[in-house]
Amino acid sequence: MNIQQEHLPKDRPATREEEWGYSLQNFIEGNWEYILGILFVLVVFLYARHSWRKRHER
């Protein structure tokens, strides 16, 4: 018994969303609060390091 499927999808490469499940824009939109928090902590750390070096330079 031979059952044939008539409407098979054609082979094509996957798009970025199909391959990874999300795009960079979707990631940023969903996590912008965390990204801002990380950037804030990084800025505070770099400022503290800069001011510490300036104080101990003398």
N, C-alpha and C positions, 0 to 999 in steps of 0.2 A: 504494500500500500504506500503510495507516494503522495504526500500532502505538500503542496507548494504554496508559499506565501507570495502573493502578487505585489504587495506594496511595502517592500523593504526599503528602509532609508538608505540613501547613498552615503558612501564613506566620504567624510570631510574632516579636516582637522578641527579640534575643539577650540572654541573661543576662550579668551582669558577667563571670563566668568565661569564657563563650563569646566575649565581645567582646575582653577583655584577655588571656586565657590564664591568669591567676592572680588571686587576691584579695590584699588587703592582709595578711590573716592568714597566708596561705601564704608571702608574701614575707618577713614578719617571722620566721616559723618557720624558713625556709631560710637566713636571713642574720643571725641574732641575734648571732653572734660579731662580725661586722663592724660592726653597729650599736653594740654595746657598746664596741668599739674606737674608733669615731668619737666617741662620747659621752665616753670617757675622755680622748682627745686634746683635745676641746673644753673639758672641765673644767680640765685642766692649763693650757691656754692662757689661759683666763679668770682663773684663780688667779694665774698669773704676771703678767698684765697688771695685775691689781688690786694685787698686792704691789709691782710696779715703780712704779706711781703713788703708792702710799703712801710708799715710800722717797724719791721725788724731790719730794714735796710740801713738804718742810721748807725 
